[in-house]
Amino acid sequence: MLLFSKGSVLLFIAIIVKKISTEGISIFKYKLLTTLNDKISTNHDVVFLSRNSSRLQCVSQCTLLTNCASVFYSSLLCKGFSVVYSPLSVSLVPMPGTRYYISDDYTTPTQLTQTAEVTTTVNVELESCNSLNGLGYVWDVAYGICYRLHTVELDGADATAKCPTEHVNSHLFLIHSDDTYNFAKNIIDTYNTGAIYVQGRRSGSNFVDDNGQVMTYFRWASGEPSSSGDYLRTDTDTRLQETSSGSVSYKFICRLY
């Protein structure tokens, strides 16, 4: 397997994968190697292979494995490898739509051919958000959150169903930490939204998120949670959470996860 040319073209990269965690939110920073656009490796030494995953899920899998150095991503599949490929690697074959990512935290210089495009550093999550600008999604720099505020009010069921129609990884905003609560409160105060629906459905004695996981973080208003109401919203005055029947229409936030 030839990973680097034997001539003047070299690709030396010290592989150091870094995961930055802030209050339960993981932000993965990667470089998009544009010289490998629309190509993929046919080598069999794959660290992991998954299908129908989002770009964020693909990159996230790589960061969780100590022997994963890079990923090839397309809408069809995600392949993680323990090596970093050069544009001259003989194992590369054409695959339209594929993009190749390596960690943004490599510490040694990368030498490419003189004709090679400059490596573009991207925040994968930010790149995904930018692709949805036309739908009204914006990037909050302070919280690292991609979101869309819907000012056209919907009931609980319709608000929950609306977000995934915009993107498969978009869901009603989930309050699961102090940071996410403060973000939601800031949006409410800044745009004077009044009450908004947030993610969560009653399941027995618990509330679960869109993935069916039992929710454990709440900022309940006084007297909450009520024994009635299958949805969650914020209180108009206190901005704290309370249960809701879901029958009344409110504004809501969709977040790209």
N, C-alpha and C positions, 0 to 999 in steps of 0.2 A: 504494500500500500504506500503510494507516494503522496506525502502530505505537503512537502515543500520542494521547490525546484532546486536542482543541484547547481544552478548558475547563480547569477547575481540577484535573483528574486528570492527573497527570504521572508518568512513570516514567523517572527519570534514573539511569542506572547507568554508572559507569566500568568498562569491561570489562578486568579484569586476571585472567587465568587462571593459577593457581599450581599446580604439581605438586610435591608433597613426596615425596622419595625417601629411604628409609632401608634401607640394606643390601639393595638389590634389590627391596624391597617398596614399591609405590606406593600412597599413600592419597589418595583424591580427596575433597575436602570440597565439598559443594554445598548450595544452598538449594532446598528444595521449595516452589514457588510454589503454595500451595493454592488460590488464586483461579482457577487455570487447570486444576484437576483435571477430568478427563474431557473435555478439549478438545484440539484439535490444529490447527496452521496448515496451510492449503491452498496457501500460497505456493510457487512453484516454485524460489525461490532457495535451494535446500537445499545445505548444505555437504557433507553425506554422508547416505546412507541405508543401513541394514543391517536384516536380518531375523533373527528367532530368536536375538537376542543377550541376554545377561543385563544387568541394570541396571548392573553394574560395567563390563562391556564397552562398553556404550553411552556412559557418562560418560567412560570412558577414551579412546575415540575422539575425543571433543570436545577433551580436553586436549592431544591430540597435534597438533591443527590450530590454527595461529595465528589463523585467521579464524573459528573456531567460538566462539560466545558462549553458546549454550544448546542444550538437547536436549529433545525430546519422547520419552518412553519408554513403551512398552507391551509386553506379552508377544509381540505380533505384529511390531512394528517399532521402529526407533530412527531419529529424524530430527534432524540437527544443523543449526543456523542461525547466521548471522553477526550476528543481531540479537537483542534481548531484547523479548519481547512484553508488552504491557499487557493487562489483562482486557477492555479495550474494543476491541482490535484486530479489525478487520472480517474478517480472513482466518480467524478461529477458527471451527471447526465442532465439533459434539459427537462425541466418540469415547470411549465408556465404558472405564474402566480405564487411561487415559493419565495420566501424570504429567509435570510440566514442571520441569526443573532448571536453575538458573543458579549460577555460581560463588559460593562462600562468601566470596570475597576481594574482592568489590566494595567500593570505598572511599567512594563518595558515598551520601547518604541515598536511600532509595527512598520515593516518595510514592504511596500507593494511595488508593482511595476510602474514605470513613469506614466503609462497611459491609463492606469487604474484610477477609478473615481475615488474621491476623498471619502473615507469612511464617515458615515453620518451618525452622530451620536443622537440617540433618541430615548426619551422616556416612553416605554411601550404603552403605558396607560394614557399618557398625554397624546400620543399618536392616535390611539383609538378614539379618544375624545374629539380630536380635531376632525376626524372623519365624519363626525356626527354634528358638526357645527350647523350644517344646513337644516337640521331638525330642531335646533335651538339648544343643544347641549353646550355647556361652557365648563371651563376648567377653573376650579378654585385653588389658587396657588397656596394659600395659607393652610388648607386642610388636605390638599392632594386629592380632591374629589371631583369627578366628572358628573354633572347633573343637569337636569332640565326642570325648571319650575313651570308647572302647568297652571295657568290662571283661569282656564275654562274648567269650571267645577263639575265633578262627576261623583256618583255615589261610590260606596266602598268597593263593590264588586267591579265596577267599570274602571275605577282608578287603578285597582290591582292588575286588571287585565290589560290596561293601556300600555304600560311600560314595555313589556316584552314584544309588543307589536312594532316598536321603534327599533329595537335591537335585541337579539336573543339573550344578551347578558345585562339587559336593563331591567331593573325591578323597582318597585315602590321603595322609597327610602327607609332603611332599617336603622333604628336607634339602638345601638348595642354598646355604647361607651360614652364617657363624658364628652369626648371630642365630637362624636356624631350628634349627640344631643345639642351641644353648643352650636354646631353648624346649622342644624335645623332651626334653632331659636334665632340665630342671626338672620337667616332667610326670612323667617316670619316677621321679625322686627324691621328689617330693611325694606321689604316689599309690602308690609302691612297686609299680609295675606289673611289674617284671621286664623281660624282652625285649619289644620291640614291633616289629611290621612297619612299614616305611616304604616310600615310593613308589620304584619302580625295578624294571625287568625286564631280564634279560640279552638282548642282541642282538648276536650275534657276539662280538667282543672288548670290546664296550662295554655300559654300562647306559643305558637310555633311560627317560624319564619317561612319564606317561600321554599326553602329546601327541606322543610319538615323538622328542623331542629328546634328543640325546646328553647325558648327565649328566657334568659335569666337577668337581663339588665332592663330596668324600667326607671322612669322618673314620674311616678304616679302623682296625680293631683290628690288633694285631700278627699278621703272617702273611696278612693279607687284601689283596686279594680272592682267595679260593680259586678254582680253575679249575672247581669244580662249584657248583651252586646257581644257580637263575634268579631268585631273589627277594632282597630286602634286609631285614635286621632289625638291631636293636641287640644288642650282647652283654650278657648278664645282669649281669656284674660290672663291666666297664669302661664300659658305655654307648656304646661305639664301634660303628661299623658293620661288619657282616660279611655274607657271602652266606648264603643259606638255600635248602634244597630246596623250602620252602613246604609241606611235608607236616605239620609240627608246628603246633599251634594256639597263637597268642599274642594278647595284647591289641593294640590299634591305635588310631590317631588319624585321624579324618576332619577335613579342613579345607575351609572354604568359600573358593573362589578367585574 
